[in-house]
């Protein structure tokens, strides 16, 4: 780990911040959801099974909130943090966090996915033209001993995003203070590839198949990290 990574890790754990990271900390419901699928009480969200209310995509279940948009040229270090408790008998994999750019199909620049065994995966894709014309996704699988359970136990989830401008960013994920997985995304520069103009955060449960669950997310927060050299 280099010096900058060490500083960033320290900052993420001790939380020196420069205030709320608006507009990335302003949340609304993504698309539409079934009645009662998303409830909010102060800083706590409760997500339950819902039909995917978005017009495009092949996934059938979605209950998510989304932030406001920022330019894909954004720079700076941002920390998404919440405490999640997932209750489900299903092993269906699901996305718990995304960085999206509004594309109408294909994987977005970032999906933080909870695998059937609870480990954390990072995924991203490249889109071509209209419709579902996608390049095979890049996948980074996390440490097998760092997991999010499905028995209702609460876990602290921290996702550190280092925006570098020009549509590039790196990602580090911690669960209960333990490093889970890291990855990076660069804007595709070849002909015909979809290029992001904006980015926004998404949080909740997004899955290919419908399954019964209840996810409580307590203390949802985004902060801008002020890393000191």
Residue frames as a rotation matrix with the C-alpha (Angstrom) as fourth column:
UNK 1
0.581 0.814 0.000 0.00
0.814 -0.581 0.000 0.00
0.000 0.000 -1.000 0.00
UNK 2
-0.278 -0.725 0.631 1.48
0.685 -0.610 -0.399 3.35
0.674 0.321 0.666 -1.03
UNK 3
-0.909 -0.184 -0.374 1.56
0.408 -0.580 -0.705 6.52
-0.087 -0.793 0.602 1.07
UNK 4
-0.723 0.690 0.038 -1.55
-0.625 -0.676 0.389 8.04
0.295 0.257 0.920 -0.52
UNK 5
-0.049 0.718 -0.694 -3.53
-0.067 0.691 0.720 4.81
0.997 0.082 0.014 -0.01
UNK 6
-0.486 -0.196 -0.852 -2.42
0.781 0.340 -0.524 4.74
0.392 -0.920 -0.012 3.62
UNK 7
-0.988 0.128 -0.082 -3.62
-0.083 -0.907 -0.412 8.32
-0.128 -0.400 0.908 4.13
UNK 8
-0.433 0.877 -0.208 -6.94
-0.660 -0.152 0.736 7.58
0.614 0.456 0.644 2.45
UNK 9
-0.107 0.359 -0.927 -7.48
0.386 0.875 0.294 4.45
0.916 -0.327 -0.232 4.55
UNK 10
-0.763 -0.230 -0.604 -6.70
0.646 -0.214 -0.733 6.39
0.040 -0.949 0.311 7.73
UNK 11
-0.897 0.442 -0.003 -9.09
-0.441 -0.897 0.036 9.16
0.013 0.033 0.999 6.70
UNK 12
-0.263 0.852 -0.453 -11.87
-0.386 0.338 0.859 6.73
0.884 0.401 0.240 5.94
UNK 13
-0.137 0.173 -0.975 -11.62
0.670 0.741 0.037 5.11
0.729 -0.649 -0.218 9.34
UNK 14
-0.604 -0.145 -0.784 -11.27
0.758 -0.409 -0.509 8.26
-0.247 -0.901 0.357 11.47
UNK 15
0.195 0.877 0.440 -13.60
0.973 -0.229 0.024 10.42
0.122 0.423 -0.898 9.33
UNK 16
-0.499 -0.264 -0.826 -12.01
0.305 -0.945 0.117 13.86
-0.811 -0.194 0.552 8.97
UNK 17
-0.075 0.614 0.785 -14.62
0.989 0.148 -0.022 15.50
-0.130 0.775 -0.619 6.77
UNK 18
-0.973 -0.217 -0.077 -15.47
0.198 -0.960 0.196 18.78
-0.117 0.175 0.978 5.12
UNK 19
-0.456 0.879 -0.142 -19.25
-0.658 -0.440 -0.610 18.63
-0.599 -0.185 0.779 5.61
UNK 20
0.229 0.656 0.719 -22.02
0.106 0.718 -0.688 16.78
-0.968 0.234 0.095 3.84
UNK 21
-0.775 -0.615 0.149 -21.20
0.143 0.058 0.988 15.81
-0.616 0.787 0.043 0.28
UNK 22
0.378 0.925 -0.028 -24.23
0.241 -0.128 -0.962 17.37
-0.894 0.357 -0.272 -1.37
UNK 23
0.012 0.992 -0.127 -25.57
-0.997 0.022 0.080 16.69
0.083 0.126 0.989 -3.96
UNK 24
-0.394 -0.223 -0.892 -24.34
-0.340 0.937 -0.083 13.11
0.854 0.270 -0.445 -3.45
UNK 25
-0.957 0.111 -0.267 -26.07
0.289 0.412 -0.864 13.07
0.014 -0.904 -0.427 -0.06
UNK 26
-0.449 0.875 -0.184 -29.51
-0.758 -0.481 -0.440 14.14
-0.474 -0.058 0.879 -1.34
UNK 27
-0.971 -0.014 0.240 -31.64
0.049 0.965 0.256 11.04
-0.235 0.260 -0.936 -1.86
UNK 28
-0.107 0.970 -0.220 -34.87
-0.951 -0.164 -0.263 10.25
-0.291 0.181 0.939 -3.69
UNK 29
0.231 0.267 0.936 -36.54
-0.082 0.963 -0.255 6.96
-0.970 -0.018 0.244 -4.71
UNK 30
-0.766 -0.559 -0.318 -35.12
-0.407 0.037 0.913 5.51
-0.498 0.828 -0.256 -7.93
UNK 31
-0.816 0.545 -0.194 -37.80
-0.019 0.310 0.951 5.05
0.578 0.779 -0.243 -10.61
UNK 32
0.061 0.841 0.537 -40.87
-0.905 -0.181 0.386 3.74
0.422 -0.509 0.750 -8.77
UNK 33
-0.931 -0.341 -0.128 -41.41
-0.241 0.841 -0.484 0.93
0.273 -0.420 -0.865 -6.28
UNK 34
-0.199 0.869 -0.453 -44.30
0.468 0.490 0.735 -1.14
0.861 -0.066 -0.504 -4.99
UNK 35
0.406 0.460 0.789 -46.30
-0.428 -0.668 0.609 0.43
0.807 -0.585 -0.075 -2.18
UNK 36
0.904 -0.025 0.426 -44.44
-0.415 0.177 0.892 0.10
-0.097 -0.984 0.150 1.12
UNK 37
0.770 -0.632 -0.091 -41.23
0.529 0.711 -0.463 -1.23
0.358 0.308 0.882 -0.47
UNK 38
-0.426 -0.892 0.151 -39.17
0.607 -0.406 -0.683 1.75
0.671 -0.199 0.714 0.74
UNK 39
0.784 0.616 -0.082 -39.81
0.457 -0.482 0.748 3.48
0.421 -0.623 -0.659 4.04
UNK 40
-0.329 -0.896 0.299 -37.77
0.381 -0.415 -0.826 6.19
0.864 -0.158 0.478 5.72
UNK 41
0.854 0.452 -0.257 -37.70
0.423 -0.319 0.848 7.26
0.302 -0.833 -0.464 9.34
UNK 42
0.718 -0.643 -0.268 -35.15
-0.344 -0.662 0.666 9.99
-0.605 -0.385 -0.697 9.96
UNK 43
-0.002 -0.832 -0.555 -31.83
-0.984 -0.098 0.151 8.55
-0.180 0.547 -0.818 8.74
UNK 44
-0.633 -0.184 0.752 -33.02
-0.222 0.974 0.052 4.95
-0.741 -0.134 -0.658 8.53
UNK 45
-0.177 0.540 -0.823 -34.33
-0.977 0.005 0.213 3.33
0.119 0.842 0.526 5.34
UNK 46
-0.267 0.171 0.948 -36.18
-0.233 0.943 -0.236 0.02
-0.935 -0.284 -0.212 5.17
UNK 47
-0.399 0.052 -0.916 -36.15
-0.917 0.006 0.400 -1.75
0.026 0.999 0.045 1.80
UNK 48
-0.137 0.408 0.903 -38.43
-0.206 0.879 -0.429 -4.67
-0.969 -0.245 -0.036 0.89
UNK 49
-0.613 -0.133 0.779 -39.13
0.577 0.598 0.557 -6.72
-0.539 0.791 -0.290 -2.23
UNK 50
0.147 0.643 -0.751 -40.43
-0.251 -0.710 -0.657 -4.65
-0.957 0.286 0.057 -5.14
UNK 51
0.621 0.110 0.776 -41.07
0.713 0.332 -0.617 -4.93
-0.325 0.937 0.128 -8.85
UNK 52
-0.554 -0.829 -0.076 -38.46
0.664 -0.495 0.560 -3.16
-0.502 0.260 0.825 -10.98
UNK 53
0.451 0.832 -0.323 -40.19
0.516 -0.538 -0.666 0.11
-0.728 0.133 -0.673 -11.88
UNK 54
-0.261 -0.599 -0.757 -37.53
-0.406 -0.643 0.650 1.27
-0.876 0.477 -0.075 -14.36
UNK 55
0.611 0.620 -0.492 -38.35
-0.658 0.053 -0.751 0.99
-0.439 0.783 0.441 -18.05
UNK 56
0.477 -0.519 -0.709 -35.17
-0.600 0.398 -0.694 -0.77
0.643 0.756 -0.121 -19.18
UNK 57
-0.436 -0.751 0.495 -32.94
-0.897 0.316 -0.310 -3.53
0.076 -0.579 -0.812 -17.94
UNK 58
-0.130 0.309 -0.942 -33.29
-0.316 0.888 0.335 -7.27
0.940 0.341 -0.018 -17.42
UNK 59
-0.949 -0.214 -0.230 -33.34
0.148 0.343 -0.928 -7.30
0.277 -0.915 -0.294 -13.61
UNK 60
-0.230 0.969 -0.091 -36.77
0.395 0.179 0.901 -7.98
0.889 0.171 -0.424 -12.08
UNK 61
0.564 0.411 -0.717 -36.42
0.804 -0.072 0.591 -6.64
0.191 -0.909 -0.371 -8.53
UNK 62
-0.477 -0.716 0.510 -35.47
0.521 -0.698 -0.491 -3.13
0.708 0.032 0.706 -7.49
UNK 63
0.814 0.543 -0.209 -35.93
0.526 -0.535 0.660 -1.07
0.247 -0.647 -0.721 -4.33
UNK 64
-0.214 -0.976 -0.051 -33.33
0.970 -0.206 -0.129 1.69
0.115 -0.078 0.990 -4.40
UNK 65
0.779 0.251 -0.574 -32.74
0.309 -0.951 0.004 5.32
-0.545 -0.181 -0.819 -3.55
UNK 66
0.211 -0.716 0.665 -30.55
0.931 -0.060 -0.360 7.55
0.298 0.696 0.654 -5.70
UNK 67
-0.163 -0.372 -0.914 -28.54
0.599 -0.773 0.208 10.71
-0.784 -0.513 0.349 -5.10
UNK 68
0.823 0.283 -0.493 -28.53
-0.159 -0.718 -0.677 13.82
-0.546 0.636 -0.546 -7.24
UNK 69
0.751 -0.502 0.428 -26.14
0.648 0.440 -0.621 13.92
0.124 0.744 0.656 -10.20
UNK 70
0.441 -0.704 -0.556 -22.62
-0.163 -0.672 0.722 15.30
-0.883 -0.227 -0.412 -10.43
UNK 71
0.620 -0.297 -0.726 -20.36
-0.782 -0.168 -0.600 15.79
0.056 0.940 -0.337 -13.45
UNK 72
0.943 -0.330 -0.040 -18.28
0.328 0.943 -0.060 12.79
0.058 0.043 0.997 -14.50
UNK 73
0.194 -0.902 0.385 -15.31
0.233 -0.338 -0.912 15.18
0.953 0.267 0.144 -14.34
UNK 74
0.866 0.202 0.458 -15.70
-0.369 -0.361 0.857 15.44
0.338 -0.910 -0.238 -10.57
UNK 75
-0.164 -0.911 -0.378 -12.55
0.062 0.373 -0.926 15.13
0.985 -0.175 -0.005 -8.44
UNK 76
-0.193 0.034 0.981 -12.22
-0.913 -0.371 -0.167 14.44
0.359 -0.928 0.102 -4.72
UNK 77
-0.849 -0.156 -0.505 -12.60
0.041 0.933 -0.357 11.67
0.527 -0.324 -0.786 -2.16
UNK 78
-0.139 0.908 0.395 -16.09
-0.877 -0.299 0.376 10.74
0.460 -0.294 0.838 -0.97
UNK 79
-0.984 -0.173 -0.038 -17.18
-0.125 0.832 -0.540 8.25
0.125 -0.527 -0.841 1.70
UNK 80
0.039 0.992 -0.124 -20.55
-0.628 0.120 0.769 6.53
0.778 0.048 0.627 1.61
UNK 81
-0.937 -0.346 -0.052 -21.34
-0.165 0.568 -0.806 4.95
0.309 -0.746 -0.589 4.99
UNK 82
0.118 0.966 0.230 -24.30
-0.839 -0.027 0.544 3.13
0.531 -0.257 0.807 6.49
UNK 83
-0.765 -0.223 0.604 -25.15
-0.547 0.721 -0.425 0.27
-0.341 -0.656 -0.674 8.85
UNK 84
-0.179 0.678 -0.713 -27.00
-0.853 0.254 0.456 -2.52
0.490 0.690 0.532 7.06
UNK 85
-0.606 0.116 0.787 -28.99
-0.442 0.773 -0.455 -5.46
-0.661 -0.624 -0.417 8.42
UNK 86
-0.414 0.406 -0.815 -30.20
-0.818 0.226 0.528 -7.94
0.399 0.885 0.239 5.79
UNK 87
-0.429 0.375 0.822 -32.85
-0.455 0.697 -0.555 -10.54
-0.781 -0.612 -0.129 6.64
UNK 88
0.300 0.516 -0.802 -33.57
-0.953 0.205 -0.224 -13.19
0.049 0.832 0.553 4.01
UNK 89
0.392 -0.118 0.912 -33.62
-0.211 0.954 0.214 -16.95
-0.895 -0.276 0.349 3.57
UNK 90
0.981 0.026 0.191 -32.64
0.181 0.227 -0.957 -16.54
-0.069 0.973 0.218 -0.09
UNK 91
0.109 -0.994 -0.017 -29.08
0.529 0.044 0.847 -16.71
-0.841 -0.101 0.531 -1.45
UNK 92
0.675 0.206 0.708 -29.94
0.731 -0.318 -0.604 -14.48
0.100 0.925 -0.365 -4.43
UNK 93
-0.483 -0.859 -0.168 -27.07
0.857 -0.503 0.109 -12.11
-0.178 -0.091 0.980 -5.22
UNK 94
0.671 0.726 0.152 -27.93
0.740 -0.669 -0.071 -8.42
0.050 0.160 -0.986 -5.13
UNK 95
-0.316 -0.697 0.644 -26.42
0.564 -0.683 -0.464 -4.99
0.763 0.216 0.609 -5.68
UNK 96
0.247 0.352 -0.903 -26.31
0.960 -0.217 0.178 -2.88
-0.133 -0.910 -0.391 -2.53
UNK 97
0.286 -0.230 -0.930 -24.61
0.037 -0.967 0.251 0.23
-0.958 -0.106 -0.268 -4.01
UNK 98
0.314 -0.198 0.929 -24.00
0.938 0.214 -0.271 1.60
-0.145 0.956 0.253 -7.50
UNK 99
-0.349 -0.268 -0.898 -22.37
-0.081 -0.946 0.314 4.49
-0.933 0.183 0.309 -9.29
UNK 100
0.152 0.546 0.824 -24.62
0.831 0.381 -0.406 5.01
-0.536 0.746 -0.396 -12.29
UNK 101
-0.805 -0.429 -0.410 -24.47
0.123 -0.796 0.592 7.30
-0.581 0.426 0.694 -15.30
UNK 102
-0.086 0.905 -0.417 -28.03
-0.562 -0.390 -0.730 6.94
-0.823 0.172 0.541 -16.61
UNK 103
-0.821 -0.208 -0.532 -27.30
-0.565 0.434 0.702 4.36
0.085 0.877 -0.474 -19.32
UNK 104
0.077 0.997 0.028 -30.45
-0.997 0.077 0.018 2.43
0.016 -0.029 0.999 -20.26
UNK 105
0.976 0.154 -0.153 -28.91
-0.146 0.987 0.060 -1.05
0.161 -0.037 0.986 -20.14
UNK 106
0.233 -0.914 -0.333 -25.66
0.272 0.390 -0.880 -2.90
0.934 0.114 0.339 -19.34
UNK 107
0.336 -0.217 -0.917 -23.81
0.942 0.090 0.324 -2.79
0.012 -0.972 0.235 -16.04
UNK 108
0.981 0.019 0.192 -23.05
0.017 -1.000 0.013 0.77
0.192 -0.010 -0.981 -14.82
UNK 109
0.247 -0.955 0.164 -19.54
-0.491 -0.269 -0.829 2.06
0.836 0.124 -0.535 -14.03
UNK 110
-0.823 -0.541 0.174 -19.78
-0.426 0.385 -0.819 0.45
0.376 -0.748 -0.547 -10.57
UNK 111
0.487 0.863 -0.137 -21.90
-0.420 0.369 0.829 -2.18
0.766 -0.346 0.542 -8.86
UNK 112
-0.676 -0.553 0.486 -21.09
-0.707 0.301 -0.641 -3.24
0.208 -0.777 -0.594 -5.31
UNK 113
0.196 0.770 -0.607 -22.68
-0.606 0.582 0.542 -6.66
0.771 0.261 0.581 -5.18
UNK 114
-0.168 -0.144 0.975 -23.32
-0.894 0.439 -0.089 -9.06
-0.415 -0.887 -0.202 -2.29
UNK 115
-0.542 -0.147 -0.828 -22.66
-0.623 0.731 0.278 -12.60
0.564 0.666 -0.488 -3.53
UNK 116
0.416 0.772 -0.481 -24.65
-0.254 0.606 0.754 -15.67
0.873 -0.192 0.449 -2.43
UNK 117
0.199 -0.416 -0.887 -21.99
0.793 0.600 -0.104 -16.42
0.576 -0.683 0.450 0.22
UNK 118
0.817 0.261 -0.515 -22.01
0.542 -0.653 0.529 -12.82
-0.199 -0.711 -0.675 1.50
UNK 119
-0.252 -0.956 -0.147 -18.69
0.762 -0.290 0.580 -11.73
-0.597 0.035 0.802 0.00
UNK 120
0.467 0.366 -0.805 -18.44
-0.046 -0.899 -0.435 -8.39
-0.883 0.240 -0.403 -1.78
UNK 121
-0.103 -0.449 0.887 -17.90
0.920 0.296 0.257 -8.08
-0.378 0.843 0.383 -5.52
UNK 122
-0.104 0.048 -0.993 -17.20
-0.254 -0.967 -0.020 -5.03
-0.962 0.250 0.113 -7.69
UNK 123
-0.103 0.123 0.987 -18.52
0.859 0.511 0.026 -5.04
-0.501 0.851 -0.159 -11.24
UNK 124
-0.063 0.155 -0.986 -18.53
-0.342 -0.931 -0.125 -2.61
-0.938 0.329 0.111 -14.15
UNK 125
0.143 0.186 0.972 -19.41
0.750 0.621 -0.229 -2.77
-0.646 0.761 -0.050 -17.81
UNK 126
-0.781 -0.346 -0.520 -18.96
-0.119 -0.734 0.668 -1.00
-0.613 0.584 0.532 -21.14
UNK 127
0.210 0.946 0.246 -21.98
0.372 0.155 -0.915 -0.09
-0.904 0.284 -0.320 -23.27
UNK 128
-0.897 -0.428 0.106 -22.09
0.232 -0.255 0.939 0.32
-0.375 0.867 0.329 -27.05
UNK 129
-0.829 0.545 0.124 -24.79
-0.041 -0.280 0.959 2.16
0.557 0.790 0.255 -28.99
UNK 130
-0.212 0.860 0.465 -28.46
-0.945 -0.301 0.128 1.72
0.250 -0.412 0.876 -28.12
UNK 131
0.716 0.598 -0.360 -30.08
-0.476 0.795 0.375 -1.18
0.511 -0.097 0.854 -26.34
UNK 132
0.762 -0.383 0.523 -28.23
-0.339 0.451 0.825 -4.01
-0.552 -0.806 0.214 -24.65
UNK 133
0.736 -0.671 -0.088 -24.91
0.167 0.306 -0.937 -3.98
0.656 0.675 0.337 -26.44
UNK 134
0.831 -0.332 0.445 -22.42
-0.543 -0.313 0.779 -4.64
-0.119 -0.890 -0.441 -23.67
UNK 135
-0.014 -0.895 -0.445 -18.84
-0.508 0.390 -0.768 -5.70
0.861 0.216 -0.460 -23.24
UNK 136
0.293 0.078 -0.953 -18.18
0.542 0.808 0.232 -8.45
0.788 -0.584 0.194 -20.70
UNK 137
0.882 0.161 0.444 -18.13
-0.225 -0.684 0.694 -7.00
0.415 -0.712 -0.567 -17.21
UNK 138
-0.307 -0.952 0.006 -15.00
-0.232 0.069 -0.970 -6.51
0.923 -0.299 -0.242 -15.16
UNK 139
0.780 0.609 -0.143 -15.31
-0.055 0.294 0.954 -8.31
0.623 -0.737 0.263 -11.83
UNK 140
-0.460 -0.854 0.245 -13.29
-0.420 -0.034 -0.907 -7.98
0.782 -0.520 -0.343 -8.63
UNK 141
0.499 0.635 -0.589 -14.14
0.177 0.591 0.787 -10.50
0.848 -0.497 0.182 -5.90
UNK 142
0.338 -0.301 0.892 -13.52
-0.770 -0.633 0.078 -9.59
0.541 -0.713 -0.446 -2.28
UNK 143
-0.711 -0.685 0.159 -11.97
-0.615 0.497 -0.612 -11.43
0.340 -0.533 -0.775 0.64
UNK 144
-0.266 0.648 -0.714 -13.81
0.057 0.749 0.660 -14.65
0.962 0.135 -0.236 1.58
UNK 145
-0.428 0.049 -0.902 -13.67
0.867 0.303 -0.395 -13.86
0.254 -0.952 -0.173 5.31
UNK 146
-0.885 0.206 -0.418 -15.32
-0.030 -0.920 -0.390 -10.42
-0.465 -0.333 0.821 4.98
UNK 147
-0.725 0.670 0.162 -19.05
0.543 0.410 0.733 -10.85
0.424 0.619 -0.661 4.45
UNK 148
-0.632 0.704 0.325 -22.52
-0.770 -0.617 -0.162 -9.36
0.086 -0.352 0.932 4.90
UNK 149
-0.950 0.270 0.156 -24.82
0.210 0.923 -0.322 -11.94
-0.230 -0.273 -0.934 6.48
UNK 150
-0.575 0.818 0.023 -28.53
-0.293 -0.232 0.928 -12.48
0.764 0.527 0.373 5.84
UNK 151
-0.318 0.407 -0.856 -29.59
0.767 0.642 0.021 -13.26
0.558 -0.650 -0.516 9.39
UNK 152
0.694 0.678 0.244 -30.51
0.456 -0.675 0.580 -9.71
0.558 -0.291 -0.777 10.42
UNK 153
0.292 -0.684 -0.669 -27.14
0.829 -0.167 0.533 -8.94
-0.476 -0.710 0.518 12.04
UNK 154
0.980 0.097 -0.177 -26.08
0.024 -0.926 -0.376 -5.33
-0.200 0.364 -0.910 11.46
UNK 155
0.160 -0.953 0.259 -22.86
0.949 0.221 0.226 -4.61
-0.273 0.210 0.939 9.55
UNK 156
0.388 -0.152 -0.909 -21.06
-0.073 -0.988 0.134 -1.32
-0.919 0.014 -0.395 9.05
UNK 157
0.372 -0.199 0.907 -20.54
0.898 0.324 -0.298 -0.67
-0.235 0.925 0.299 5.34
UNK 158
0.342 -0.354 -0.870 -18.07
-0.128 -0.935 0.330 1.94
-0.931 -0.002 -0.365 4.09
UNK 159
0.450 -0.171 0.877 -17.45
0.868 0.316 -0.384 2.63
-0.211 0.933 0.291 0.41
UNK 160
0.131 -0.536 -0.834 -14.68
0.090 -0.832 0.548 5.08
-0.987 -0.147 -0.061 -0.41
UNK 161
0.643 0.122 0.756 -14.74
0.756 0.056 -0.652 6.63
-0.122 0.991 -0.056 -3.89
UNK 162
-0.150 -0.736 -0.660 -11.75
0.258 -0.674 0.693 8.60
-0.955 -0.066 0.291 -5.18
UNK 163
0.817 0.465 0.342 -12.97
0.475 -0.204 -0.856 10.59
-0.328 0.862 -0.387 -8.19
UNK 164
-0.127 -0.988 -0.087 -10.05
0.574 -0.145 0.806 11.50
-0.809 0.052 0.585 -10.44
UNK 165
0.000 0.202 -0.979 -11.78
-0.580 -0.798 -0.164 13.45
-0.815 0.568 0.118 -13.22
UNK 166
-0.488 -0.179 -0.854 -12.30
-0.871 0.166 0.463 12.40
0.059 0.970 -0.237 -16.85
UNK 167
0.467 0.811 -0.351 -14.80
-0.758 0.572 0.314 9.77
0.456 0.119 0.882 -15.73
UNK 168
-0.128 -0.614 -0.779 -12.26
0.037 0.782 -0.622 7.85
0.991 -0.108 -0.077 -13.66
UNK 169
0.337 0.158 0.928 -12.48
-0.885 -0.283 0.370 6.68
0.321 -0.946 0.045 -10.05
UNK 170
-0.625 -0.474 -0.620 -11.20
-0.152 0.853 -0.500 4.05
0.766 -0.218 -0.605 -7.65
UNK 171
0.437 0.866 0.243 -13.24
-0.592 0.073 0.803 2.17
0.678 -0.495 0.544 -5.05
UNK 172
-0.798 -0.552 -0.241 -12.40
-0.155 0.574 -0.804 0.67
0.582 -0.604 -0.544 -1.65
UNK 173
0.314 0.949 0.025 -15.01
-0.429 0.119 0.895 -1.20
0.847 -0.292 0.445 0.41
UNK 174
-0.862 -0.485 0.147 -14.88
-0.335 0.328 -0.884 -2.04
0.380 -0.811 -0.445 4.13
UNK 175
0.300 0.908 -0.292 -17.28
-0.131 0.342 0.930 -4.22
0.945 -0.241 0.222 6.12
UNK 176
0.959 0.121 -0.255 -17.15
0.236 0.148 0.960 -3.84
0.154 -0.982 0.113 9.90
UNK 177
0.703 -0.705 -0.090 -13.83
-0.557 -0.624 0.548 -2.00
-0.442 -0.335 -0.832 9.56
UNK 178
-0.003 -0.702 0.712 -12.20
0.169 0.701 0.692 -4.79
-0.986 0.123 0.116 7.53
UNK 179
-0.417 -0.184 -0.890 -10.98
-0.783 -0.424 0.455 -4.21
-0.461 0.887 0.033 3.94
UNK 180
0.301 0.649 0.699 -13.28
-0.113 0.752 -0.649 -6.20
-0.947 0.116 0.300 1.65
UNK 181
0.222 -0.194 0.956 -12.39
0.917 0.373 -0.137 -5.35
-0.330 0.907 0.261 -1.95
UNK 182
-0.026 -0.290 -0.957 -10.81
-0.108 -0.951 0.291 -2.63
-0.994 0.111 -0.006 -4.12
UNK 183
0.059 0.024 0.998 -11.08
0.922 0.383 -0.064 -1.73
-0.384 0.923 0.000 -7.79
UNK 184
-0.525 -0.274 -0.806 -10.86
-0.014 -0.944 0.331 1.04
-0.851 0.185 0.491 -10.37
UNK 185
0.375 0.679 0.631 -12.85
0.760 0.164 -0.628 2.33
-0.530 0.716 -0.454 -13.33
UNK 186
-0.667 -0.553 -0.500 -11.67
0.089 -0.725 0.683 4.30
-0.740 0.410 0.533 -16.36
UNK 187
0.348 0.785 -0.512 -13.83
-0.443 -0.344 -0.828 5.91
-0.826 0.515 0.229 -19.02
UNK 188
0.207 -0.264 0.942 -13.64
0.693 0.719 0.049 3.78
-0.690 0.643 0.332 -22.22
UNK 189
-0.006 -0.322 -0.947 -11.80
-0.329 -0.893 0.306 5.66
-0.944 0.313 -0.101 -24.97
UNK 190
-0.871 -0.310 0.381 -12.51
0.218 0.450 0.866 3.52
-0.440 0.837 -0.324 -28.03
UNK 191
-0.829 0.502 -0.249 -14.96
-0.526 -0.544 0.654 4.29
0.193 0.672 0.715 -30.81
UNK 192
-0.252 0.862 -0.439 -18.63
-0.177 0.405 0.897 3.56
0.952 0.303 0.050 -30.17
UNK 193
-0.514 0.026 -0.857 -18.39
0.757 0.484 -0.439 3.21
0.404 -0.875 -0.269 -26.39
UNK 194
0.599 0.765 0.238 -20.90
0.455 -0.570 0.684 5.03
0.659 -0.302 -0.689 -24.20
UNK 195
-0.580 -0.812 0.055 -19.17
0.470 -0.389 -0.792 7.81
0.665 -0.434 0.607 -22.25
UNK 196
0.089 0.602 -0.794 -20.50
0.996 -0.062 0.065 9.00
-0.010 -0.796 -0.605 -18.90
UNK 197
-0.164 -0.070 0.984 -21.48
0.255 -0.967 -0.026 12.66
0.953 0.246 0.177 -18.63
UNK 198
0.088 0.244 0.966 -22.77
-0.857 -0.476 0.198 12.45
0.508 -0.845 0.167 -15.06
UNK 199
-0.659 -0.220 -0.720 -22.47
0.184 0.880 -0.438 10.14
0.730 -0.420 -0.539 -12.06
UNK 200
0.020 0.582 0.813 -24.85
-0.868 -0.393 0.303 9.49
0.496 -0.712 0.498 -9.18
UNK 201
-0.907 -0.351 0.232 -25.02
-0.419 0.706 -0.571 7.07
0.037 -0.615 -0.787 -6.26
UNK 202
0.155 0.946 -0.285 -27.67
-0.632 0.317 0.707 4.38
0.760 0.070 0.647 -5.77
UNK 203
-0.874 -0.394 0.284 -28.33
-0.459 0.481 -0.747 2.34
0.158 -0.783 -0.601 -2.63
UNK 204
0.151 0.929 0.339 -30.77
-0.952 0.229 -0.202 -0.40
-0.265 -0.292 0.919 -1.75
UNK 205
-0.305 -0.179 0.935 -31.43
-0.061 0.984 0.169 -3.85
-0.950 -0.006 -0.311 -3.23
UNK 206
0.286 0.285 -0.915 -31.28
-0.923 -0.172 -0.343 -4.55
-0.255 0.943 0.214 -6.97
UNK 207
-0.438 -0.409 0.801 -31.43
-0.321 0.903 0.285 -8.17
-0.840 -0.132 -0.526 -8.15
UNK 208
-0.882 0.047 -0.468 -32.01
-0.445 0.238 0.863 -10.20
0.152 0.970 -0.189 -11.30
UNK 209
-0.417 0.745 -0.521 -34.69
0.370 0.663 0.651 -12.32
0.830 0.079 -0.552 -9.65
UNK 210
0.173 0.582 0.795 -37.34
-0.652 -0.537 0.535 -11.42
0.738 -0.611 0.286 -7.11
UNK 211
-0.322 -0.198 -0.926 -36.78
0.502 0.794 -0.344 -12.76
0.803 -0.575 -0.156 -3.61
UNK 212
0.762 0.648 -0.008 -38.19
0.305 -0.347 0.887 -12.09
0.571 -0.678 -0.462 -0.16
UNK 213
-0.336 -0.887 -0.316 -36.03
0.807 -0.098 -0.582 -9.86
0.486 -0.451 0.749 2.02
UNK 214
0.914 0.405 0.030 -35.93
0.345 -0.813 0.469 -6.94
0.214 -0.418 -0.883 4.41
UNK 215
-0.145 -0.987 0.063 -32.91
0.861 -0.157 -0.483 -4.65
0.487 -0.016 0.873 4.44
UNK 216
0.892 0.312 -0.327 -32.58
0.442 -0.755 0.484 -1.97
-0.096 -0.577 -0.811 7.11
UNK 217
-0.041 -0.896 0.442 -30.02
0.801 -0.294 -0.522 0.73
0.598 0.333 0.729 6.35
UNK 218
0.770 0.342 -0.538 -29.33
0.634 -0.503 0.587 2.95
-0.070 -0.794 -0.605 9.34
UNK 219
0.423 -0.596 -0.683 -27.45
0.144 -0.700 0.700 6.23
-0.895 -0.394 -0.210 9.23
UNK 220
0.405 -0.239 0.883 -27.06
0.912 0.172 -0.372 6.59
-0.063 0.956 0.288 5.47
UNK 221
0.716 -0.253 -0.650 -24.46
0.003 -0.931 0.365 9.31
-0.698 -0.264 -0.666 4.94
UNK 222
0.511 -0.635 0.580 -22.03
0.803 0.113 -0.584 10.67
0.305 0.765 0.568 2.35
UNK 223
0.747 -0.370 -0.553 -19.10
0.102 -0.757 0.645 12.82
-0.657 -0.538 -0.528 3.38
UNK 224
0.786 -0.611 0.094 -16.28
-0.022 -0.179 -0.984 14.45
0.618 0.771 -0.154 1.47
UNK 225
0.693 -0.609 -0.386 -12.92
0.687 0.395 0.610 13.40
-0.219 -0.688 0.692 2.88
UNK 226
0.857 -0.496 0.140 -10.26
-0.431 -0.839 -0.333 16.04
0.283 0.225 -0.932 3.39
UNK 227
0.754 -0.629 -0.188 -7.05
0.651 0.754 0.088 14.03
0.087 -0.188 0.978 3.18
UNK 228
0.848 -0.529 -0.027 -4.03
-0.502 -0.819 0.278 15.82
-0.169 -0.222 -0.960 4.63
UNK 229
0.593 -0.707 -0.385 -0.54
-0.013 0.470 -0.883 15.04
0.805 0.528 0.270 3.40
